[in-house]
Amino acid sequence: MAPGRPRGFETVGDMVRSLAVVGGFALLLFLVVWWQRPEAQGPVQRVVDAPAVVAEAAPSSGFELWVPRGLPSGWQATSAWVEGAVSSGYDGVVVHVGYLTPSGSYAQFRQTDGRSAQAVDDWTGGGRQTGETTVSGRTWQTVESSTAKALVLVDGGVTRVVGGKADWPELRVLASSLQPATAQADASSEPAAS
């Protein structure tokens, strides 16, 4: 065996080899941690039962909640939540449902009995009204901003906004699917025919 070099007399080559070994372990650790991130393994798509969330909030909301029903295949609910009047920031209950559309865009439906002007401004990205459109017998305002499009309906102290990055046809499909949340509850409480 060749005698080793005395401590303190290592060469640059020795140092480079040592750093390569340590760097290799560090790179391996980095790759293991990086691979564990959800976005590195592909999109995470949660499935949410939006009608159930809205139906649960309906009795205590203080106004008639609407919920999307009967959307065509390809629509996937990705979020649904309810905020109380105190925490919403609008002095009213806020109910939100978000969807991944068949084209891969995002569309959402929000409703509140709180401050209408503030809700519309916030939910449309400060958009401006560009016209009107009729969907399922209801006249909605069309609102556009640099980042989103929206259909806005203010009626009886309740503000409803269908918006997002989706195109107008998909927003109209979402708006046309809206029904009172109580309609499903009433239908499910009827006795079954024998």
C-alpha positions, -999 to 999 in steps of 0.1 A, spaced: 0 0 0 12 34 -8 16 57 21 -11 84 23 -3 120 22 0 137 55 -30 158 65 -29 193 51 -10 183 19 -40 172 -2 -40 182 -38 -67 202 -57 -76 169 -74 -84 154 -40 -106 183 -31 -125 181 -64 -131 144 -60 -144 150 -24 -167 178 -36 -180 156 -64 -190 129 -40 -207 154 -16 -223 172 -46 -237 139 -60 -254 131 -27 -268 167 -25 -281 164 -61 -297 130 -53 -314 144 -22 -326 174 -42 -341 152 -69 -359 130 -43 -374 161 -26 -383 178 -60 -401 147 -72 -423 146 -42 -440 179 -51 -475 173 -65 -470 195 -95 -439 174 -105 -461 144 -106 -489 160 -127 -519 181 -120 -539 173 -88 -576 173 -96 -598 173 -66 -634 162 -71 -658 184 -51 -695 179 -45 -705 215 -52 -743 209 -49 -738 193 -15 -717 223 -2 -743 248 -15 -773 228 -2 -757 226 32 -753 264 33 -788 271 19 -809 270 52 -787 295 70 -777 318 41 -805 343 45 -812 343 7 -820 319 -21 -788 302 -31 -784 289 -67 -763 259 -76 -751 246 -110 -769 214 -120 -768 192 -150 -736 205 -166 -725 186 -196 -697 160 -193 -663 174 -190 -671 200 -163 -653 192 -131 -660 210 -98 -626 218 -82 -636 241 -53 -667 250 -33 -668 271 -1 -691 293 20 -680 324 40 -701 340 67 -711 376 66 -685 386 92 -655 370 75 -664 376 39 -655 412 38 -688 420 19 -712 423 49 -730 393 35 -727 355 30 -705 345 0 -709 312 -17 -683 301 -43 -681 272 -67 -652 267 -91 -649 245 -122 -624 232 -147 -642 235 -180 -641 210 -209 -616 232 -227 -593 232 -197 -601 268 -186 -614 280 -152 -649 292 -145 -665 301 -112 -699 311 -98 -701 333 -68 -731 348 -50 -736 372 -21 -763 392 -4 -736 417 7 -721 448 -9 -729 444 -46 -706 470 -61 -675 458 -42 -683 421 -50 -687 428 -87 -655 449 -88 -635 423 -69 -649 392 -87 -645 407 -122 -610 420 -117 -622 456 -119 -639 450 -153 -662 473 -171 -697 465 -184 -696 458 -221 -733 449 -228 -760 424 -219 -769 389 -228 -799 367 -220 -793 332 -207 -822 309 -198 -846 339 -196 -824 360 -173 -807 392 -185 -770 393 -174 -746 421 -177 -714 412 -196 -683 425 -179 -647 423 -192 -613 431 -177 -578 425 -190 -577 391 -172 -613 378 -171 -648 378 -185 -680 377 -164 -717 375 -165 -733 396 -136 -768 394 -123 -780 417 -95 -815 410 -84 -834 415 -51 -803 424 -31 -784 393 -43 -754 396 -66 -744 366 -88 -713 364 -109 -703 337 -134 -668 345 -145 -632 334 -151 -608 328 -179 -632 305 -198 -647 317 -231 -682 333 -233 -699 300 -246 -686 281 -215 -696 309 -192 -731 309 -207 -733 271 -202 -725 276 -165 -750 304 -162 -777 283 -179 -772 255 -154 -780 276 -123 -810 265 -103 -822 273 -68 -805 250 -43 -838 243 -26 -852 227 -58 -830 196 -53 -838 195 -16 -875 197 -23 -872 169 -50 -853 147 -26 -878 150 2 -907 138 -19 -918 102 -13 -907 77 -39 -934 64 -62 -943 27 -54 
